[in-house]
Amino acid sequence: MATSLASQNEWLVILPDKPGAVERRLAVRAEHLKVANERAANGIINFGGVMLDEHIKEGEVPKFKGSVMLISVETKEEVLEIIKSDKYVENDVWDLEKVEIIPFKSALRKAL
């Protein structure tokens, strides 16, 4: 993958979960986040998080809908490589048939 961040394209990636994937998601979440944080430190992932059917309520199983992230690489093919190497794909969480990869250009970013 290219490493010059100044020349990278941004891609908004929407990754719906497969039905019934909550347990599989939770089982590999720590591994998924470890790699995602490494990619963020390298400037590849600019933000990411879980999409919900509703906000998480104390004591209830979360109602996950999928994930969303902003990836900075040159090509859509590189985005697909990143997605396909993720623990959520390896563990049948994300529905690859419904993934959306959208060219994107940030107008505003606010740090957490």
All heavy atoms as an XYZ file, in Angstrom:
882
protein
N       0.816     -1.179      0.000
C       0.000      0.000      0.000
C       0.863      1.247      0.000
O       1.914      1.275      0.611
C      -0.878      0.011      1.249
C      -2.132     -0.769      1.104
S      -3.147     -0.636      2.559
C      -3.364     -2.355      2.879
N       0.387      2.282     -0.644
C       1.105      3.554     -0.669
C       1.144      4.157      0.724
O       0.254      3.929      1.535
C       0.407      4.511     -1.630
N       2.186      4.945      1.004
C       2.317      5.476      2.353
C       2.242      6.987      2.442
O       2.160      7.525      3.522
C       3.653      5.017      2.974
O       4.714      5.447      2.126
C       3.684      3.522      3.167
N       2.288      7.708      1.349
C       2.222      9.162      1.391
C       0.794      9.606      1.660
O      -0.068      9.529      0.792
C       2.711      9.755      0.065
O       2.485     11.139      0.062
N       0.535     10.072      2.889
C      -0.824     10.427      3.269
C      -1.346     11.625      2.491
O      -2.545     11.751      2.268
C      -0.896     10.706      4.773
C      -0.614      9.492      5.654
C      -0.726      9.888      7.115
C      -1.560      8.366      5.352
N      -0.458     12.522      2.057
C      -0.896     13.704      1.332
C      -1.572     13.329      0.012
O      -2.437     14.048     -0.464
C       0.288     14.628      1.079
N      -1.202     12.204     -0.569
C      -1.762     11.817     -1.865
C      -2.858     10.757     -1.743
O      -3.349     10.279     -2.748
C      -0.640     11.290     -2.766
O      -0.145     10.071     -2.247
N      -3.239     10.415     -0.540
C      -4.220      9.348     -0.356
C      -5.637      9.832     -0.628
O      -5.985     10.978     -0.373
C      -4.150      8.801      1.069
C      -2.846      8.145      1.419
C      -2.488      7.021      0.474
O      -3.272      6.107      0.246
N      -1.315      7.084     -0.101
N      -6.438      8.944     -1.142
C      -7.866      9.177     -1.286
C      -8.553      8.734     -0.005
O      -8.064      7.854      0.706
C      -8.415      8.391     -2.470
C      -7.917      8.921     -3.786
O      -7.863     10.129     -3.991
N      -7.545      8.030     -4.688
N      -9.708      9.313      0.266
C     -10.503      8.894      1.416
C     -11.694      8.092      0.921
O     -12.270      8.395     -0.124
C     -11.010     10.112      2.195
C      -9.907     10.888      2.869
C     -10.442     12.093      3.610
O     -11.166     12.914      3.006
O     -10.125     12.210      4.800
N     -12.047      7.086      1.707
C     -13.148      6.194      1.364
C     -14.023      6.007      2.594
O     -13.537      5.574      3.644
C     -12.616      4.832      0.925
C     -11.633      4.915     -0.200
C     -10.272      5.079     -0.092
C     -11.911      4.861     -1.587
N      -9.700      5.115     -1.337
C     -10.684      4.987     -2.281
C     -13.084      4.713     -2.330
C     -10.605      4.967     -3.664
C     -13.001      4.691     -3.711
C     -11.769      4.814     -4.364
N     -15.302      6.321      2.468
C     -16.265      6.041      3.524
C     -16.738      4.611      3.313
O     -17.210      4.261      2.218
C     -17.439      7.010      3.454
C     -18.503      6.828      4.535
C     -17.915      7.108      5.924
C     -19.690      7.724      4.260
N     -16.576      3.787      4.333
C     -16.876      2.364      4.196
C     -17.992      2.001      5.178
O     -17.862      2.224      6.389
C     -15.618      1.509      4.465
C     -15.920      0.038      4.220
C     -14.460      1.972      3.589
N     -19.079      1.475      4.647
C     -20.229      1.055      5.444
C     -20.304     -0.462      5.364
O     -20.385     -1.034      4.269
C     -21.524      1.707      4.928
C     -21.379      3.231      4.989
C     -22.733      1.215      5.718
C     -22.467      3.991      4.271
N     -20.238     -1.108      6.532
C     -20.114     -2.560      6.601
C     -21.254     -3.146      7.447
O     -21.140     -3.273      8.666
C     -18.769     -2.927      7.245
C     -17.557     -2.361      6.509
C     -16.581     -1.734      7.466
C     -16.920     -3.439      5.692
N     -22.374     -3.504      6.821
C     -23.484     -4.079      7.585
C     -23.108     -5.440      8.185
O     -22.344     -6.199      7.581
C     -24.589     -4.252      6.546
C     -24.179     -3.414      5.385
C     -22.682     -3.359      5.412
N     -23.638     -5.701      9.363
C     -23.459     -7.017      9.974
C     -24.436     -8.011      9.357
O     -25.525     -7.641      8.906
C     -23.740     -6.963     11.479
C     -22.599     -6.374     12.274
O     -21.567     -5.991     11.695
O     -22.747     -6.290     13.511
N     -24.050     -9.268      9.391
C     -24.967    -10.341      9.012
C     -25.964    -10.525     10.158
O     -25.649    -10.224     11.320
C     -24.203    -11.642      8.792
C     -23.350    -11.616      7.540
C     -22.699    -12.951      7.297
C     -21.965    -12.942      5.957
N     -21.366    -14.248      5.685
N     -27.146    -11.031      9.864
C     -28.103    -11.302     10.940
C     -27.514    -12.276     11.957
O     -26.801    -13.216     11.604
C     -29.289    -11.934     10.210
C     -29.160    -11.465      8.788
C     -27.674    -11.349      8.545
N     -27.774    -12.021     13.227
C     -27.332    -12.930     14.279
C     -25.846    -12.920     14.556
O     -25.312    -13.885     15.109
N     -25.164    -11.834     14.215
C     -23.701    -11.788     14.345
C     -23.204    -11.225     15.674
O     -22.005    -11.117     15.884
C     -23.113    -10.971     13.200
N     -24.102    -10.886     16.585
C     -23.692    -10.222     17.831
C     -22.643    -11.027     18.591
O     -21.607    -10.495     18.982
C     -24.909     -9.933     18.738
C     -24.467     -9.385     20.090
C     -25.857     -8.962     18.061
N     -22.886    -12.295     18.817
C     -21.940    -13.112     19.590
C     -20.601    -13.237     18.883
O     -19.541    -13.163     19.507
C     -22.539    -14.494     19.888
C     -23.692    -14.468     20.870
C     -25.026    -14.041     20.231
O     -25.164    -14.107     18.988
O     -25.922    -13.624     20.990
N     -20.637    -13.423     17.557
C     -19.386    -13.531     16.792
C     -18.615    -12.209     16.844
O     -17.387    -12.195     16.969
C     -19.683    -13.933     15.340
C     -20.283    -15.324     15.211
C     -20.386    -15.797     13.775
N     -21.112    -14.921     12.875
C     -22.433    -14.911     12.713
N     -23.198    -15.723     13.434
N     -23.000    -14.097     11.834
N     -19.326    -11.096     16.754
C     -18.703     -9.771     16.831
C     -18.010     -9.607     18.187
O     -16.852     -9.217     18.254
C     -19.761     -8.684     16.630
C     -19.239     -7.280     16.848
C     -20.350     -6.253     16.720
N     -20.557     -5.796     15.359
C     -19.860     -4.819     14.797
N     -18.930     -4.190     15.465
N     -20.118     -4.460     13.554
N     -18.730     -9.869     19.245
C     -18.179     -9.676     20.593
C     -16.997    -10.601     20.866
O     -16.059    -10.221     21.561
C     -19.273     -9.861     21.646
C     -20.377     -8.791     21.623
C     -21.492     -9.164     22.597
C     -19.816     -7.417     21.921
N     -17.031    -11.810     20.284
C     -15.962    -12.785     20.523
C     -14.613    -12.332     19.971
O     -13.569    -12.674     20.528
C     -16.345    -14.139     19.912
N     -14.610    -11.545     18.889
C     -13.340    -11.135     18.266
C     -13.123     -9.623     18.315
O     -12.205     -9.105     17.683
C     -13.228    -11.659     16.819
C     -13.188    -13.181     16.799
C     -14.345    -11.122     15.942
N     -13.948     -8.922     19.066
C     -13.882     -7.457     19.106
C     -12.503     -6.948     19.506
O     -11.968     -6.027     18.893
C     -14.944     -6.913     20.054
C     -14.995     -5.400     20.100
C     -16.164     -4.914     20.961
N     -16.251     -3.474     20.906
C     -15.681     -2.658     21.787
N     -14.989     -3.153     22.798
N     -15.794     -1.351     21.667
N     -11.905     -7.535     20.532
C     -10.588     -7.073     21.002
C      -9.537     -7.215     19.901
O      -8.721     -6.303     19.691
C     -10.172     -7.835     22.250
N      -9.560     -8.337     19.179
C      -8.604     -8.543     18.078
C      -8.855     -7.540     16.948
O      -7.919     -6.988     16.382
C      -8.724     -9.969     17.538
C      -8.320    -11.040     18.539
C      -8.645    -12.415     17.995
O      -7.943    -12.863     17.067
O      -9.607    -13.036     18.491
N     -10.121     -7.317     16.628
C     -10.485     -6.358     15.593
C      -9.973     -4.965     15.966
O      -9.373     -4.274     15.139
C     -12.009     -6.344     15.412
C     -12.537     -5.133     14.729
N     -12.476     -4.954     13.366
C     -13.127     -4.017     15.235
C     -13.012     -3.786     13.055
N     -13.415     -3.194     14.171
N     -10.221     -4.539     17.197
C      -9.816     -3.199     17.623
C      -8.305     -3.036     17.695
O      -7.793     -1.945     17.418
C     -10.456     -2.860     18.977
C     -11.961     -2.610     18.930
C     -12.502     -2.397     20.336
C     -12.299     -1.435     18.026
N      -7.592     -4.080     18.039
C      -6.125     -4.005     18.082
C      -5.581     -3.628     16.703
O      -4.775     -2.706     16.562
C      -5.542     -5.333     18.544
C      -4.024     -5.348     18.586
C      -3.508     -6.697     19.080
C      -2.012     -6.667     19.186
N      -1.317     -7.190     18.037
N      -6.027     -4.325     15.685
C      -5.557     -4.053     14.322
C      -6.078     -2.693     13.844
O      -5.344     -1.925     13.219
C      -5.978     -5.189     13.359
C      -5.631     -4.849     11.919
C      -5.309     -6.493     13.775
N      -7.322     -2.365     14.152
C      -7.887     -1.077     13.739
C      -7.098      0.073     14.360
O      -6.807      1.067     13.683
C      -9.354     -0.993     14.141
N      -6.713     -0.056     15.624
C      -5.920      0.987     16.280
C      -4.529      1.109     15.665
O      -3.995      2.212     15.542
C      -5.836      0.737     17.780
C      -7.090      1.192     18.495
O      -7.518      2.334     18.356
N      -7.697      0.289     19.247
N      -3.940     -0.008     15.256
C      -2.642      0.037     14.569
C      -2.780      0.770     13.237
O      -1.942      1.595     12.887
C      -2.107     -1.377     14.339
C      -1.677     -2.081     15.610
C      -1.408     -3.567     15.408
O      -1.543     -4.096     14.274
O      -1.079     -4.229     16.418
N      -3.846      0.478     12.516
C      -4.074      1.155     11.232
C      -4.356      2.642     11.440
O      -3.930      3.471     10.648
C      -5.213      0.480     10.473
C      -4.796     -0.877      9.944
C      -5.916     -1.578      9.219
N      -5.399     -2.767      8.556
C      -6.090     -3.881      8.395
N      -7.334     -3.962      8.829
N      -5.547     -4.912      7.789
N      -5.040      2.983     12.518
C      -5.283      4.396     12.831
C      -3.967      5.101     13.146
O      -3.733      6.223     12.689
C      -6.259      4.511     13.995
N      -3.099      4.448     13.900
C      -1.799      5.042     14.236
C      -0.948      5.271     12.992
O      -0.129      6.194     12.956
C      -1.062      4.143     15.230
N      -1.162      4.444     11.964
C      -0.427      4.571     10.702
C      -1.128      5.488      9.700
O      -0.690      5.603      8.556
C      -0.212      3.196     10.068
C       0.737      2.348     10.877
O       1.665      2.861     11.495
N       0.514      1.046     10.886
N      -2.248      6.109     10.092
C      -2.950      7.037      9.217
C      -3.833      6.398      8.171
O      -4.291      7.072      7.255
N      -4.090      5.115      8.299
C      -4.917      4.419      7.307
C      -6.401      4.544      7.649
O      -7.226      4.788      6.777
C      -4.496      2.938      7.184
C      -3.071      2.874      6.644
C      -5.469      2.158      6.308
C      -2.445      1.492      6.680
N      -6.742      4.385      8.922
C      -8.127      4.569      9.366
C      -8.203      5.899     10.109
O      -7.447      6.127     11.059
C      -8.594      3.411     10.269
C      -8.608      2.090      9.489
C      -9.992      3.712     10.825
C      -9.015      0.883     10.316
N      -9.107      6.765      9.662
C      -9.256      8.089     10.267
C     -10.355      8.144     11.307
O     -10.327      8.983     12.199
C      -9.507      9.134      9.186
C      -8.288      9.292      8.315
O      -7.226      9.646      8.782
N      -8.435      9.002      7.040
N     -11.352      7.329     11.164
C     -12.345      7.119     12.218
C     -13.042      5.812     11.943
O     -13.018      5.294     10.833
C     -13.335      8.290     12.354
C     -14.417      8.343     11.305
C     -15.508      7.476     11.328
C     -14.377      9.288     10.301
C     -16.501      7.540     10.362
C     -15.368      9.367      9.332
C     -16.430      8.490      9.370
N     -13.647      5.275     12.964
C     -14.394      4.040     12.807
C     -15.266      3.818     14.020
O     -14.998      4.366     15.095
N     -16.312      3.046     13.838
C     -17.184      2.739     14.957
C     -18.312      1.827     14.540
O     -18.434      1.432     13.379
N     -19.119      1.530     15.518
C     -20.233      0.613     15.322
C     -21.506      1.403     15.017
O     -21.734      2.470     15.578
C     -20.425     -0.299     16.560
C     -20.870      0.481     17.778
C     -21.393     -1.431     16.275
N     -22.292      0.876     14.096
C     -23.630      1.414     13.842
C     -24.604      0.582     14.683
O     -24.441     -0.633     14.822
C     -23.990      1.289     12.362
C     -23.090      2.085     11.441
S     -23.607      2.032      9.696
C     -23.488      0.273      9.310
N     -25.597      1.257     15.224
C     -26.544      0.616     16.130
C     -27.974      0.778     15.634
O     -28.295      1.764     14.974
C     -26.443      1.246     17.519
C     -25.062      1.240     18.171
C     -25.011      2.231     19.319
C     -24.728     -0.163     18.646
N     -28.823     -0.177     15.986
C     -30.259     -0.008     15.750
C     -30.823      0.989     16.750
O     -31.787      1.682     16.469
C     -30.991     -1.342     15.853
C     -30.793     -2.198     14.607
O     -30.750     -1.627     13.498
O     -30.681     -3.421     14.739
N     -30.227      1.024     17.927
C     -30.578      2.008     18.961
C     -29.407      2.115     19.925
O     -28.556      1.229     19.957
C     -31.855      1.615     19.698
C     -31.761      0.288     20.424
C     -33.073     -0.140     21.059
O     -34.108     -0.166     20.365
O     -33.051     -0.439     22.269
N     -29.351      3.196     20.671
C     -28.235      3.373     21.597
C     -28.203      2.248     22.635
O     -29.253      1.708     23.006
C     -28.310      4.737     22.273
C     -27.877      5.838     21.362
N     -26.556      6.096     21.075
C     -28.595      6.723     20.635
C     -26.476      7.094     20.229
N     -27.701      7.493     19.934
N     -27.008      1.908     23.066
C     -26.802      0.817     24.016
C     -27.411      1.187     25.359
O     -27.207      2.293     25.871
C     -25.296      0.513     24.159
C     -24.743      0.056     22.797
C     -25.054     -0.546     25.237
C     -23.230     -0.074     22.753
N     -28.166      0.238     25.917
C     -28.801      0.430     27.217
C     -28.126     -0.476     28.235
O     -27.824     -1.640     27.941
C     -30.289      0.116     27.132
C     -31.024      1.072     26.209
C     -32.481      0.706     26.068
C     -33.128      1.644     25.064
N     -34.395      1.139     24.575
N     -27.889      0.079     29.408
C     -27.246     -0.648     30.501
C     -27.948     -1.985     30.744
O     -29.173     -2.060     30.851
C     -27.302      0.204     31.779
C     -26.561     -0.387     32.953
C     -25.057     -0.259     32.822
O     -24.585      0.709     32.190
O     -24.358     -1.132     33.356
N     -27.147     -3.058     30.775
C     -27.672     -4.383     31.079
C     -28.301     -5.117     29.908
O     -28.740     -6.249     30.066
N     -28.369     -4.503     28.745
C     -28.959     -5.151     27.577
C     -27.882     -5.509     26.556
O     -26.845     -4.857     26.480
C     -29.987     -4.235     26.904
C     -31.231     -4.016     27.726
C     -32.289     -3.211     26.975
O     -32.158     -3.040     25.736
O     -33.241     -2.761     27.624
N     -28.148     -6.536     25.765
C     -27.246     -6.896     24.677
C     -27.337     -5.796     23.621
O     -28.447     -5.409     23.234
C     -27.643     -8.263     24.062
C     -26.784     -8.576     22.840
C     -27.528     -9.365     25.099
N     -26.205     -5.247     23.186
C     -26.248     -4.190     22.172
C     -26.920     -4.667     20.891
O     -26.831     -5.835     20.517
C     -24.767     -3.887     21.907
C     -24.055     -4.402     23.103
C     -24.844     -5.573     23.595
N     -27.611     -3.760     20.230
C     -28.277     -4.066     18.959
C     -27.421     -3.499     17.834
O     -27.698     -2.434     17.296
C     -29.683     -3.485     18.965
C     -30.574     -4.153     20.009
C     -31.955     -3.541     20.044
C     -32.857     -4.286     20.986
N     -32.672     -3.921     22.380
N     -26.364     -4.253     17.508
C     -25.433     -3.832     16.479
C     -26.061     -3.937     15.093
O     -26.811     -4.864     14.812
C     -24.164     -4.696     16.500
C     -23.386     -4.600     17.777
C     -23.168     -5.729     18.550
C     -22.861     -3.394     18.197
C     -22.426     -5.652     19.716
C     -22.124     -3.300     19.356
C     -21.904     -4.439     20.125
N     -25.695     -2.991     14.238
C     -26.186     -2.970     12.872
C     -25.044     -3.179     11.879
O     -25.244     -3.632     10.770
C     -26.863     -1.627     12.628
C     -27.583     -1.492     11.344
C     -28.327     -0.172     11.296
C     -29.230     -0.152     10.094
N     -30.346      0.753     10.276
N     -23.832     -2.806     12.288
C     -22.675     -2.912     11.417
C     -21.600     -1.937     11.849
O     -21.606     -1.453     12.969
N     -20.694     -1.646     10.938
C     -19.587     -0.741     11.226
C     -19.490      0.308     10.130
O     -19.972      0.114      9.018
C     -18.262     -1.519     11.270
O     -18.295     -2.539     12.232
N     -18.828      1.400     10.473
C     -18.516      2.439      9.498
C     -17.094      2.910      9.782
O     -16.658      2.905     10.948
C     -19.527      3.609      9.559
C     -19.461      4.349     10.870
C     -19.339      4.556      8.401
N     -16.355      3.230      8.746
C     -15.007      3.762      8.934
C     -14.621      4.628      7.749
O     -15.219      4.542      6.677
C     -13.992      2.647      9.177
C     -13.799      1.677      8.042
S     -12.630      0.352      8.427
C     -13.695     -0.786      9.299
N     -13.638      5.462      7.994
C     -13.066      6.296      6.945
C     -11.633      5.825      6.748
O     -10.820      5.883      7.672
C     -13.094      7.773      7.345
C     -12.591      8.752      6.291
C     -13.467      8.707      5.040
C     -12.561     10.161      6.870
N     -11.345      5.340      5.558
C     -10.039      4.768      5.244
C      -9.326      5.664      4.235
O      -9.931      6.119      3.261
C     -10.195      3.336      4.677
C     -10.808      2.426      5.743
C      -8.862      2.794      4.180
C     -11.048      1.004      5.286
N      -8.041      5.893      4.476
C      -7.213      6.687      3.560
C      -6.181      5.797      2.887
O      -5.180      5.421      3.489
C      -6.490      7.809      4.319
O      -7.411      8.749      4.785
N      -6.475      5.427      1.645
C      -5.552      4.688      0.782
C      -5.821      5.165     -0.643
O      -6.797      5.872     -0.897
C      -5.711      3.153      0.891
C      -5.280      2.648      2.258
C      -7.131      2.714      0.591
N      -4.994      4.761     -1.552
C      -5.129      5.263     -2.923
C      -6.311      4.655     -3.673
O      -7.048      5.358     -4.355
C      -3.821      5.008     -3.692
C      -3.746      5.732     -5.009
C      -3.849      7.252     -4.894
O      -3.387      7.827     -3.886
O      -4.420      7.866     -5.810
N      -6.518      3.337     -3.562
C      -7.494      2.674     -4.427
C      -8.569      1.910     -3.660
O      -8.373      1.512     -2.505
C      -6.793      1.673     -5.365
O      -6.273      0.597     -4.567
C      -5.678      2.325     -6.170
N      -9.675      1.684     -4.336
C     -10.764      0.877     -3.780
C     -10.287     -0.550     -3.514
O     -10.705     -1.183     -2.545
C     -11.945      0.887     -4.756
C     -13.174      0.204     -4.245
C     -14.332      0.380     -5.231
C     -15.611     -0.236     -4.700
N     -16.739      0.013     -5.607
N      -9.385     -1.036     -4.368
C      -8.848     -2.391     -4.187
C      -8.095     -2.504     -2.859
O      -8.173     -3.533     -2.178
C      -7.944     -2.769     -5.362
C      -8.688     -2.986     -6.671
C      -9.197     -1.695     -7.331
O      -8.626     -0.608     -7.092
O     -10.203     -1.786     -8.069
N      -7.380     -1.442     -2.491
C      -6.681     -1.438     -1.196
C      -7.676     -1.457     -0.039
O      -7.445     -2.129      0.971
C      -5.772     -0.211     -1.079
C      -4.557     -0.280     -1.980
C      -3.759      1.006     -1.939
O      -4.220      2.013     -2.533
O      -2.678      1.007     -1.302
N      -8.783     -0.745     -0.194
C      -9.834     -0.775      0.830
C     -10.342     -2.202      0.988
O     -10.482     -2.710      2.107
C     -10.995      0.177      0.473
C     -12.129      0.031      1.483
C     -10.531      1.614      0.398
N     -10.603     -2.867     -0.131
C     -11.094     -4.249     -0.077
C     -10.096     -5.186      0.591
O     -10.491     -6.081      1.354
C     -11.430     -4.739     -1.489
C     -12.714     -4.178     -2.079
C     -12.812     -4.477     -3.563
C     -13.924     -4.713     -1.332
N      -8.805     -4.993      0.334
C      -7.781     -5.806      1.003
C      -7.858     -5.635      2.517
O      -7.772     -6.608      3.275
C      -6.380     -5.399      0.541
C      -6.002     -5.842     -0.842
C      -4.616     -5.326     -1.235
O      -3.738     -5.217     -0.355
O      -4.423     -5.027     -2.424
N      -8.002     -4.396      2.954
C      -8.087     -4.104      4.388
C      -9.312     -4.770      4.986
O      -9.233     -5.429      6.026
C      -8.097     -2.577      4.619
C      -6.720     -1.990      4.287
C      -8.515     -2.236      6.050
C      -6.691     -0.483      4.166
N     -10.441     -4.607      4.341
C     -11.685     -5.191      4.845
C     -11.585     -6.711      4.922
O     -11.913     -7.314      5.939
C     -12.872     -4.786      3.950
C     -13.143     -3.289      4.079
C     -14.122     -5.587      4.294
C     -14.073     -2.756      3.011
N     -11.122     -7.322      3.847
C     -11.082     -8.788      3.790
C     -10.112     -9.403      4.790
O     -10.247    -10.572      5.139
C     -10.757     -9.248      2.369
C     -11.910     -9.020      1.413
C     -11.560     -9.452      0.007
C     -12.728     -9.231     -0.939
N     -12.408     -9.621     -2.310
N      -9.141     -8.623      5.271
C      -8.191     -9.150      6.250
C      -8.660     -8.951      7.688
O      -7.968     -9.347      8.623
C      -6.823     -8.488      6.063
O      -6.868     -7.119      6.461
N      -9.828     -8.364      7.880
C     -10.319     -8.047      9.220
C     -10.902     -9.279      9.913
O     -11.495    -10.150      9.280
C     -11.391     -6.952      9.120
C     -11.667     -6.303     10.446
O     -12.378     -6.927     11.272
O     -11.174     -5.193     10.674
N     -10.752     -9.309     11.232
C     -11.295    -10.415     12.042
C     -12.809    -10.538     11.894
O     -13.363    -11.624     12.014
C     -10.942    -10.227     13.523
C      -9.497    -10.489     13.827
C      -9.200    -11.955     13.673
C      -7.740    -12.240     13.952
N      -7.390    -13.618     13.648
N     -13.489     -9.409     11.654
C     -14.945     -9.479     11.495
C     -15.343    -10.207     10.212
O     -16.402    -10.824     10.153
C     -15.565     -8.088     11.535
C     -15.641     -7.476     12.932
C     -15.937     -6.141     13.089
C     -15.444     -8.235     14.078
C     -16.024     -5.562     14.343
C     -15.518     -7.676     15.338
C     -15.821     -6.335     15.467
O     -15.913     -5.773     16.715
N     -14.509    -10.174      9.199
C     -14.777    -10.949      7.985
C     -14.439    -12.413      8.241
O     -15.214    -13.311      7.923
C     -13.990    -10.395      6.777
C     -14.094    -11.335      5.585
C     -14.500     -9.015      6.408
N     -13.258    -12.638      8.842
C     -12.831    -14.012      9.143
C     -13.825    -14.744     10.029
O     -13.921    -15.966      9.974
C     -11.460    -13.996      9.819
C     -10.333    -13.534      8.921
C      -9.006    -13.446      9.662
O      -8.883    -14.005     10.776
O      -8.093    -12.804      9.118
N     -14.568    -13.992     10.855
C     -15.509    -14.609     11.795
C     -16.968    -14.374     11.419
O     -17.854    -14.450     12.267
C     -15.214    -14.117     13.204
C     -13.926    -14.737     13.716
O     -13.916    -15.864     14.180
N     -12.823    -14.018     13.576
N     -17.213    -14.080     10.133
C     -18.558    -14.049      9.575
C     -19.475    -13.013     10.231
O     -20.656    -13.259     10.438
C     -19.174    -15.455      9.670
C     -20.244    -15.697      8.622
O     -20.144    -15.126      7.527
O     -21.193    -16.440      8.931
N     -18.907    -11.832     10.551
C     -19.693    -10.751     11.145
C     -20.224     -9.824     10.060
O     -21.425     -9.607      9.961
C     -18.861     -9.956     12.181
C     -19.631     -8.749     12.705
C     -18.431    -10.869     13.331
N     -19.324     -9.260      9.238
C     -19.740     -8.315      8.205
C     -20.296     -9.040      6.992
O     -19.778    -10.077      6.573
C     -18.574     -7.463      7.753
C     -18.130     -6.431      8.741
C     -18.870     -5.833      9.714
C     -16.824     -5.863      8.838
N     -18.105     -4.926     10.406
C     -16.852     -4.926      9.890
C     -15.636     -6.044      8.138
C     -15.734     -4.175     10.257
C     -14.532     -5.305      8.504
C     -14.591     -4.380      9.548
N     -21.331     -8.478      6.408
C     -21.937     -9.015      5.192
C     -21.257     -8.362      3.982
O     -21.616     -7.249      3.579
C     -23.435     -8.725      5.195
C     -24.172     -9.413      4.066
O     -23.513     -9.831      3.088
O     -25.401     -9.542      4.177
N     -20.262     -9.030      3.427
C     -19.482     -8.465      2.326
C     -20.312     -8.170      1.076
O     -19.939     -7.323      0.269
C     -18.305     -9.374      1.975
C     -17.188     -9.446      3.015
C     -16.070    -10.347      2.529
C     -16.656     -8.062      3.347
N     -21.426     -8.850      0.903
C     -22.273     -8.594     -0.256
C     -22.975     -7.240     -0.166
O     -23.440     -6.707     -1.173
C     -23.301     -9.712     -0.418
C     -22.665    -11.039     -0.815
C     -23.689    -12.147     -1.000
O     -24.899    -11.844     -1.078
O     -23.271    -13.312     -1.067
N     -23.052     -6.666      1.049
C     -23.754     -5.399      1.250
C     -22.822     -4.242      1.587
O     -23.278     -3.137      1.871
C     -24.802     -5.563      2.344
C     -25.904     -6.537      1.968
C     -26.922     -6.662      3.055
C     -28.018     -7.641      2.650
N     -28.949     -7.879      3.756
N     -21.518     -4.460      1.538
C     -20.545     -3.417      1.863
C     -20.639     -2.286      0.841
O     -20.786     -2.529     -0.356
C     -19.112     -4.000      1.882
C     -18.068     -2.895      1.924
C     -18.941     -4.926      3.066
N     -20.561     -1.054      1.341
C     -20.508      0.122      0.473
C     -19.156      0.796      0.671
O     -18.743      1.036      1.805
C     -21.610      1.111      0.824
C     -23.008      0.602      0.550
C     -24.044      1.652      0.887
O     -24.050      2.712      0.236
O     -24.821      1.401      1.822
N     -18.480      1.094     -0.431
C     -17.201      1.808     -0.405
C     -17.405      3.054     -1.262
O     -17.545      2.962     -2.480
C     -16.057      0.929     -0.944
C     -15.931     -0.348     -0.109
C     -14.746      1.715     -0.952
C     -14.972     -1.371     -0.668
N     -17.433      4.207     -0.596
C     -17.829      5.450     -1.240
C     -16.667      6.438     -1.240
O     -16.119      6.748     -0.172
C     -19.028      6.062     -0.482
C     -20.172      5.041     -0.389
C     -19.469      7.370     -1.127
C     -21.221      5.369      0.645
N     -16.254      6.947     -2.413
C     -15.234      7.998     -2.427
C     -15.721      9.170     -1.566
O     -16.898      9.538     -1.606
C     -15.134      8.393     -3.901
C     -15.605      7.187     -4.648
C     -16.691      6.603     -3.778
N     -14.812      9.753     -0.777
C     -15.201     10.722      0.245
C     -14.116     11.780      0.376
O     -12.937     11.500      0.152
C     -15.370      9.973      1.578
C     -15.916     10.788      2.705
C     -17.274     10.982      2.843
C     -15.065     11.362      3.642
C     -17.790     11.724      3.892
C     -15.570     12.100      4.702
C     -16.933     12.280      4.828
N     -14.496     12.979      0.715
C     -13.539     14.039      1.011
C     -14.019     14.773      2.252
O     -15.089     15.375      2.253
C     -13.416     15.011     -0.178
C     -12.378     16.084      0.032
C     -11.005     15.465      0.075
C      -9.942     16.540      0.204
N      -8.667     15.990      0.620
N     -13.236     14.713      3.324
C     -13.610     15.368      4.570
C     -13.608     16.880      4.416
O     -12.679     17.445      3.842
C     -12.621     15.001      5.683
O     -12.728     13.636      5.999
N     -14.617     17.518      4.937
C     -14.679     18.976      4.981
C     -14.396     19.464      6.405
O     -13.959     20.578      6.605
C     -16.040     19.472      4.526
N     -14.634     18.590      7.377
C     -14.467     18.958      8.777
C     -14.139     17.717      9.575
O     -14.747     16.665      9.372
C     -15.772     19.588      9.297
C     -15.847     19.890     10.781
C     -14.875     21.017     11.138
C     -17.259     20.264     11.161
N     -13.170     17.830     10.466
C     -12.863     16.743     11.394
C     -12.687     17.337     12.770
O     -12.051     18.372     12.937
C     -11.571     16.022     11.004
C     -11.698     15.251      9.736
C     -10.472     14.426      9.506
N     -10.508     13.949      8.135
C      -9.698     13.063      7.654
N      -8.735     12.563      8.396
N      -9.794     12.673      6.409
N     -13.219     16.666     13.738
C     -13.088     17.113     15.119
C     -12.564     15.953     15.936
O     -13.124     14.854     15.892
C     -14.441     17.570     15.656
C     -14.405     18.048     17.064
C     -15.778     18.473     17.530
C     -15.732     18.832     19.004
N     -17.061     19.109     19.521
N     -11.496     16.180     16.648
C     -10.925     15.123     17.490
C     -11.863     14.821     18.646
O     -12.600     15.687     19.108
C      -9.563     15.561     18.019
N     -11.807     13.580     19.127
C     -12.618     13.209     20.293
C     -12.130     13.910     21.535
O     -10.999     14.198     21.721
C     -12.573     11.688     20.510
C     -13.216     10.855     19.418
C     -13.012      9.374     19.696
C     -14.701     11.147     19.335
